[in-house]
Amino acid sequence: MNVQQKQEVVDALAQRLKDASAFYLTDFTGLNVKRMTELRARLRREGLQYVVVKNTLAERVLAGMDLSQMAEHFRGPTGLVIGPDDPVVAARVLSEFARDHDNRPAVKAGMVEKRAVSAAEVERLAKLPPRDQLLAELAGAFAAPMSQLAYALQAKLNEFVGLLDALRNERDARAGSSEQG
């Protein structure tokens, strides 16, 4: 590659990483072409990208993004899994694929919401429920006390209406007895 082509690769990768909510560095040693194709297909189905780039170019990208602490992980064969939306999805796909393929690719490290994470933290992320499920659980946790409050208020309102009816009936009864007497 000439200098201009290298700069284009650096710029394109920098933009992908800036737009990503997370990216993970993997060591794909031991994966043959068939397995790599299968991994890319799984990632693509989830809206993720798998990019293999020269370590020197990746280090340039990271230095330009003030993420130079990640440069130490660019040793040996390194692939980037880039997730634009939910960091958990990418971690889960990597974890499941590795489990099925003799722990390949191995996660080296990652960045989640501009924060460096270790391979162990990526594994913990993979065990989290999907974002939609977490949001539904959170909504349910908020909804339960609100519905209990609504039921309690409704019960008090019904009790108040009952008391008003009883008071009206009592007044009607008094008015009816005073008219007779």
N, C-alpha and C positions, 0 to 999 in steps of 0.2 A: 504494500500500500504506500501511496505517496503521502506527503504531509497533509494535503487537503483532504484526502479520503479519511485519514486518521482523525482529523479534526471533526469531520462530519460524523464519524462513529462516536466520538467523545460527546459531541453536542446532542446527538440523538439519545444516547444512553443517559446523559444528564437530565434531559427532559423527561424521559420515562421514570427515572428515579424521583424527580421532583414531584411528579404527578401521583406517585405511588403512596399508598398508606403504609405499605410494608414491602421490604425485600429481604430475601434470605440468600446467603452464600452457601453453596453446596460443593462438595467434592464428588465428582461423578466417576472417579476411578473405579474400574471394574464393571461399568455398564457398557454393554455392547450397543451397536446401532439400533437393533430391534428394541431393546429396553429404553433407550433414549427417546426413540420415536413414540413408544407407549407412554412414557412420562410426559412428553410434550403434549400428546393428545389429551391426557387426563387433565393437565393444567389448563389447556386451551378450553376444554369443556366448562371449566369453572371461571373463565374469563381472565386467566393468568397467563403470564409469558415466561418462557425459559430462554435465557440469553447466555451464550458463551462468548466471552470477549477476552482479548489478551489482557493479562494482568497489568501490564504497564499502562494500557489505555484506561483500564478500570481505576487504577490508582490516580491517574490524571483527573478523571471524573470526580472521584471522592475528594481529592484535594480542592477542586474547584467548588465543591458543595460544602466545604468545611466539615467533611466526614473522614478526615485522614486517619482517625483511630481505627477505621475498618480496613485500612490498607494492609495491616499485618496479616489479615486472613486471606489475602490474594497471593497464596503460595501454592504451586502445583495446579492441577486442573480445577478450575473454578467456574461454576455456572451460577447465574443469578435467577432466582424465581421472583418475579415482580408482580405484586398484587395491588391493583388500583383501588380496591374498595375495602374488603374485610380481611384483616391480617390472619384471622383464624382459619379461613378457608385454605389459604396457601399452606399454612403450617399443617393442617389436617391432611391435605393431599400428599404433601411430602412425607409425612409420617406413615400414612397408609401404604404408599408406594414402597417406602423403605422396608416396612414390615414384611411386605410380600416378596421383596427382592434382596434378601440377605443384607439388610441395612444399607442399601445403596439407593440413592445418593446419601452421603452423610452430610448433615447440616453442620456448617462451621460456625456461623453466627448470623445475625440479622439486624435489621433496623425496623422498628415498629413505631409509627408516629414520631419519627425523628429521634428515637431513643435506641441505643445499641442494646441488643439482647443476645444472650449466650445460646448455645445449642440446647441446653437444658430448659431454658425459658421457652424456646420455640416448641419443644416437646410438650411443655405444660399448656401452651396456647392451643396445640393440636387437640388436647383433651377437653377444651371448652366446648359448650354447645354452640351451634351456629348463632350468629348475631340476631337473626329474626326470632329465634327461640328465646334468647336472653331478653330481648325487648318485650316479647309477649309475657314472659315471666315477671318482668318489672311492671308492666302495665297491670297484670293480675294482682301483684302485690299492692299497687296503689288502688286498684279498683275494689279490693275486698274491704278495707276499712271505710271507703267512701260508701259502698253499698250498705254496710252495716250501719253507718250513720244515717243514711237515707231511710232504712227500715226503722231505726229507732225514732227518728223524727216523724215518720208516718204513723207509728204506733202512738206517739204522744198527741199527734193531731187527731187521730181517731178517738183517743181517750177524751180530748177536749171537746170534740163534737158530741160525743156521748154525754158528757156532763152538761153541755148546753141543751141537748134534747131533754135530759132529765129535768133541768131547771125550767124549761119551757112547759113541760108536762105538769110539773108541780104548780107553776103559776096558773096554767089553764085550769087545773083541778081546784085551786083556791078561788079563782074567779068564778068558776061554775058553782061552788058551794056558797059563796057570798051572794050570788044572784038568787039562789033558792031561799035564803034565810032572811 
